[in-house]
Amino acid sequence: MGSVYVIKGFAWDPEGRQGEDSLYINQMTRPAMPSIANVSMVMNNGLAGISVSWERDEGVFGSLQYHVMSDQNLTCNSTSSSCTLSPVGCGEVHTVR
């Protein structure tokens, strides 16, 4: 899960007097990669593909976009918890990240 940082700025004049406070700004880092991923072969309209699915961390809220890629330059993007890399050929070996 990502971390939330609360940021507030201060400034001082040359005599060392503090000026007005800035507004608080919340900055959240990205969540960690899903810890559980499932990979399986699928057929869609006669083309073979690699279906990749995962579980979102329970503490992650809001809209996220996942980017899945293989070392054979196949990519898919998803805002849900799965996507399919295609097409794949018979005998190909893919490493999915």
VEXMARGU-816414 format. One record per residue (C-alpha): residue number from 1; residue in three letters; x, y, z. Coordinates in pm, 1 decimal. Layout:
N
SITE     i    aa         c1         c2         c3
SITE   NUM   ALA          X          Y          Z
...
This chain:
97
SITE     i    aa         c1         c2         c3
SITE     1   MET        0.0        0.0        0.0
SITE     2   GLY      119.5      351.0      -67.3
SITE     3   SER      199.4      606.3      198.3
SITE     4   VAL       34.2      943.1      257.8
SITE     5   TYR      262.1     1238.0      325.1
SITE     6   VAL      123.9     1565.0      462.0
SITE     7   ILE      336.6     1857.2      342.8
SITE     8   LYS      329.4     2211.5      479.6
SITE     9   GLY      567.9     2492.2      387.8
SITE    10   PHE      708.4     2780.5      591.9
SITE    11   ALA      907.5     3088.0      491.0
SITE    12   TRP     1109.2     3339.7      692.0
SITE    13   ASP     1208.9     3693.2      605.9
SITE    14   PRO     1572.2     3816.0      629.6
SITE    15   GLU     1513.8     3914.1      994.0
SITE    16   GLY     1404.7     3559.5     1080.5
SITE    17   ARG     1032.4     3628.6     1120.5
SITE    18   GLN      808.6     3346.3     1009.2
SITE    19   GLY      556.0     3428.6      737.3
SITE    20   GLU      212.5     3280.0      686.7
SITE    21   ASP      177.9     2904.0      681.7
SITE    22   SER      107.9     2735.4      351.4
SITE    23   LEU     -188.2     2507.7      302.0
SITE    24   TYR     -142.4     2142.0      385.1
SITE    25   ILE      -85.6     1930.2       77.6
SITE    26   ASN     -147.0     1553.8       86.0
SITE    27   GLN       72.5     1345.0     -141.9
SITE    28   MET       18.8      970.8     -175.5
SITE    29   THR      278.4      733.5     -315.9
SITE    30   ARG      167.8      455.0     -544.6
SITE    31   PRO       54.7      125.7     -394.1
SITE    32   ALA      281.1     -175.0     -404.3
SITE    33   MET      242.6     -435.4     -678.0
SITE    34   PRO      -35.2     -686.1     -613.5
SITE    35   SER      101.4     -969.6     -403.2
SITE    36   ILE     -108.6    -1244.3     -562.2
SITE    37   ALA     -124.0    -1289.4     -939.7
SITE    38   ASN     -281.0    -1568.6    -1142.0
SITE    39   VAL     -175.1    -1647.5    -1497.2
SITE    40   SER     -359.6    -1876.2    -1739.5
SITE    41   MET     -393.4    -1940.3    -2111.7
SITE    42   VAL     -715.4    -1830.4    -2281.9
SITE    43   MET     -860.5    -1842.3    -2632.0
SITE    44   ASN    -1047.7    -1539.8    -2767.1
SITE    45   ASN    -1180.8    -1534.0    -3125.0
SITE    46   GLY     -936.0    -1806.6    -3221.9
SITE    47   LEU     -632.7    -1624.9    -3077.8
SITE    48   ALA     -436.1    -1752.6    -2779.5
SITE    49   GLY     -367.0    -1510.9    -2497.4
SITE    50   ILE     -229.3    -1494.4    -2145.8
SITE    51   SER     -489.1    -1391.7    -1889.6
SITE    52   VAL     -335.9    -1219.0    -1587.4
SITE    53   SER     -547.0    -1148.5    -1278.8
SITE    54   TRP     -463.5    -1019.6     -932.0
SITE    55   GLU     -615.7     -918.6     -602.1
SITE    56   ARG     -617.9     -552.9     -506.2
SITE    57   ASP     -492.6     -475.0     -158.0
SITE    58   GLU     -783.9     -406.5       76.3
SITE    59   GLY     -634.4      -75.7      186.9
SITE    60   VAL     -616.9       66.2     -167.3
SITE    61   PHE     -898.5      303.9     -259.6
SITE    62   GLY     -969.3      516.8     -560.8
SITE    63   SER     -892.3      472.0     -927.7
SITE    64   LEU     -577.6      283.2    -1024.2
SITE    65   GLN     -447.2      179.4    -1362.3
SITE    66   TYR     -239.8     -136.3    -1384.4
SITE    67   HIS       13.5     -187.3    -1663.1
SITE    68   VAL      101.7     -550.2    -1740.2
SITE    69   MET      376.0     -643.6    -1984.0
SITE    70   SER      571.7     -943.1    -2101.5
SITE    71   ASP      932.2     -969.0    -2208.2
SITE    72   GLN      799.0    -1034.6    -2562.2
SITE    73   ASN      666.2     -673.5    -2582.0
SITE    74   LEU      300.4     -755.0    -2521.5
SITE    75   THR      119.1     -507.3    -2297.2
SITE    76   CYS     -225.5     -449.2    -2154.5
SITE    77   ASN     -370.3     -184.0    -1925.8
SITE    78   SER     -656.4     -227.3    -1684.4
SITE    79   THR     -841.8      -37.6    -1414.8
SITE    80   SER     -997.0     -364.1    -1293.4
SITE    81   SER     -823.7     -672.9    -1155.8
SITE    82   SER     -735.7     -852.8    -1480.5
SITE    83   CYS     -624.0     -813.1    -1839.3
SITE    84   THR     -516.7    -1032.2    -2130.6
SITE    85   LEU     -189.5    -1023.8    -2322.1
SITE    86   SER     -242.6    -1136.3    -2681.2
SITE    87   PRO     -173.5    -1277.6    -2926.8
SITE    88   VAL       71.9    -1541.6    -2812.2
SITE    89   GLY      211.4    -1817.6    -3028.5
SITE    90   CYS      254.4    -2186.6    -2963.7
SITE    91   GLY      583.9    -2262.6    -2790.2
SITE    92   GLU      653.6    -1902.7    -2686.9
SITE    93   VAL      781.8    -1835.6    -2336.2
SITE    94   HIS      670.1    -1510.6    -2171.7
SITE    95   THR      784.4    -1355.0    -1846.2
SITE    96   VAL      502.7    -1135.3    -1713.0
SITE    97   ARG      563.7     -826.5    -1494.9
